[in-house]
């Protein structure tokens, strides 16, 4: 997938400043939190261990107004 198909084709961009903020936030998600196949579906900057979701509660954190979601263990 690309930033275009995942983000800019799905939202209305209001000027260069909005585009830069949107792409910056997407790049942080893509490069730091999104699972990568080459890493056995682990995120590149994983600061938390893999959680067995059959025994843990998870919490969703919306990115880009809910266009993308990140998940982590609930406290």
C-alpha positions, 0 to 999 in steps of 0.5 A, spaced: 500 500 500 502 507 499 500 513 502 496 515 497 491 509 497 491 509 504 491 516 506 490 521 501 485 518 496 480 517 503 480 524 506 480 531 503 486 535 504 486 543 506 492 546 503 500 544 504 500 545 511 495 540 512 498 535 507 505 535 510 502 534 517 497 528 515 503 525 511 508 526 517 503 522 522 502 517 516 510 516 516 510 515 523 505 510 523 508 506 517 515 506 519 514 505 527 508 502 528 505 498 522 507 490 522 512 489 516 512 482 513 519 482 513 519 482 520 514 477 521 509 482 522 513 485 528 513 493 527 520 496 526 520 500 533 516 495 537 517 498 544 512 492 547 513 485 546 508 481 542 501 480 546 497 474 546 490 477 544 486 471 546 488 472 554 489 480 554 485 486 553 487 491 547 485 498 546 485 501 540 488 508 538 486 512 532 491 515 527 489 520 522 482 521 525 480 513 525 483 512 518 488 508 521 488 504 528 494 502 532 492 497 538 496 496 544 495 492 551 490 495 555 492 497 562 
